[in-house]
Amino acid sequence: QLQIVESGGGLVQPGGSLRLSCAVSGLTLNDYSIGWFRQAPGKEREGVSCISSRDGSTYYVDSLKGRFTISRDNAKNTVYLQMNSLKPEDTAVYYCAATRGTPGGAVGSSWYPVFYEFDYWGQGTQVTVSS
């Protein structure tokens, strides 16, 4: 049974920070890479960041570099997304997803998401950035 559960979303003021958690079971983080995605109202889903199964290397979409940080705690089977300097346009439902093996679209420190390779998805957690 493979399960992915996101948590940590909520309401935060612009400029604030939030840490999301992605708790996984039924898989090992050494076999599956984990990606964070988000979808704002009226917009298509977009990639945010991913962490590689092989060595924990991290990758980010260029527009979010410097504000978001992805990490993992293998002992807890949990992946985190630390979000700083949040803006209203960051408001979205944030999803965690898994793909077997290393992620596609990883170039240097940049990530160009390959959406269809992620087979397993959580239900999402709402992040709202507003004053």
C-alpha positions as CSV (number, residue, x, y, z in Angstrom):
1,Q,0.0,0.0,0.0
2,L,1.6,3.2,-1.2
3,Q,0.3,6.3,0.5
4,I,1.2,9.9,0.2
5,V,-0.2,12.5,2.7
6,E,0.5,16.2,2.6
7,S,0.2,18.5,5.6
8,G,1.2,21.9,6.9
9,G,-0.8,24.1,4.7
10,G,-2.7,27.1,6.0
11,L,-3.1,30.8,6.0
12,V,0.0,33.0,6.1
13,Q,0.7,36.6,5.6
14,P,2.7,37.9,2.6
15,G,6.4,37.7,3.5
16,G,5.8,34.8,5.9
17,S,7.0,31.3,5.9
18,L,5.4,27.9,5.9
19,R,6.8,24.3,5.9
20,L,4.8,21.6,4.2
21,S,5.3,17.9,4.9
22,C,4.9,14.9,2.6
23,A,4.6,11.7,4.6
24,V,5.0,8.6,2.5
25,S,4.4,4.9,3.2
26,G,4.7,1.8,1.1
27,L,7.9,3.1,-0.6
28,T,11.4,4.1,0.2
29,L,12.8,7.5,-0.6
30,N,15.9,5.7,-2.0
31,D,13.8,4.2,-4.7
32,Y,11.3,7.0,-5.5
33,S,11.9,10.6,-6.2
34,I,9.5,13.1,-4.8
35,G,8.1,16.2,-6.4
36,W,6.1,19.1,-5.2
37,F,3.5,20.6,-7.4
38,R,0.9,23.3,-7.0
39,Q,-2.3,24.4,-8.7
40,A,-3.8,27.9,-8.2
41,P,-7.5,28.6,-8.9
42,G,-8.1,28.8,-12.6
43,K,-4.6,27.8,-13.5
44,E,-2.9,24.6,-14.6
45,R,-0.8,22.5,-12.3
46,E,2.8,23.5,-12.2
47,G,5.9,21.9,-10.8
48,V,7.7,23.4,-7.8
49,S,10.6,21.3,-6.7
50,C,11.8,17.7,-6.6
51,I,14.3,15.6,-4.7
52,S,16.2,12.7,-6.2
53,S,15.9,9.1,-5.0
54,R,19.6,8.4,-5.8
55,D,21.4,10.8,-3.5
56,G,18.9,13.4,-2.3
57,S,19.9,16.0,-4.9
58,T,17.4,18.8,-5.1
59,Y,16.0,20.7,-8.1
60,Y,13.8,23.7,-8.5
61,V,11.9,25.5,-11.2
62,D,13.8,28.6,-12.0
63,S,11.2,31.1,-10.8
64,L,11.2,29.7,-7.3
65,K,14.9,29.3,-6.6
66,G,16.0,31.1,-3.5
67,R,12.6,31.1,-1.8
68,F,11.7,27.4,-1.6
69,T,13.8,24.6,-0.2
70,I,13.1,20.9,-0.5
71,S,14.6,18.3,1.9
72,R,13.9,14.8,3.2
73,D,14.2,12.8,6.4
74,N,14.6,9.2,5.4
75,A,14.2,7.9,8.9
76,K,10.7,9.5,9.0
77,N,9.9,8.8,5.3
78,T,9.0,12.4,5.0
79,V,9.8,15.1,2.4
80,Y,9.5,18.8,3.3
81,L,9.0,22.0,1.4
82,Q,10.2,25.1,3.2
83,M,8.6,28.1,1.7
84,N,9.9,31.6,2.6
85,S,9.0,35.1,1.5
86,L,5.6,34.0,0.5
87,K,3.6,36.0,-2.0
88,P,-0.1,36.1,-2.7
89,E,0.6,34.4,-6.0
90,D,1.9,31.4,-4.1
91,T,-1.7,30.7,-3.1
92,A,-2.5,27.2,-4.4
93,V,-3.2,23.7,-3.5
94,Y,0.2,22.0,-3.1
95,Y,0.6,18.4,-4.1
96,C,3.2,15.8,-3.4
97,A,3.9,13.1,-5.9
98,A,6.3,10.1,-6.4
99,T,8.0,8.7,-9.4
100,R,10.1,5.5,-9.4
101,G,13.8,6.2,-9.9
102,T,15.4,9.5,-10.6
103,P,13.3,12.4,-12.0
104,G,13.3,13.5,-15.5
105,G,14.0,17.1,-16.4
106,A,16.7,17.6,-13.8
107,V,19.5,19.8,-15.3
108,G,22.0,21.3,-12.9
109,S,20.0,22.7,-10.1
110,S,17.0,23.3,-12.3
111,W,13.9,21.2,-12.8
112,Y,11.8,21.1,-15.9
113,P,8.9,18.9,-14.7
114,V,7.8,15.9,-16.6
115,F,4.3,15.6,-15.2
116,Y,3.3,12.2,-16.7
117,E,6.1,10.3,-15.0
118,F,4.7,10.9,-11.5
119,D,2.4,7.9,-10.9
120,Y,1.4,8.5,-7.3
121,W,-0.2,11.6,-5.8
122,G,-1.4,12.9,-2.5
123,Q,-4.6,14.7,-2.0
124,G,-3.0,18.2,-1.6
125,T,-2.9,20.8,1.1
126,Q,-4.2,24.3,0.7
127,V,-1.8,27.3,1.1
128,T,-3.3,30.7,1.2
129,V,-1.1,33.8,1.3
130,S,-3.1,36.9,2.3
131,S,-3.1,39.8,4.7
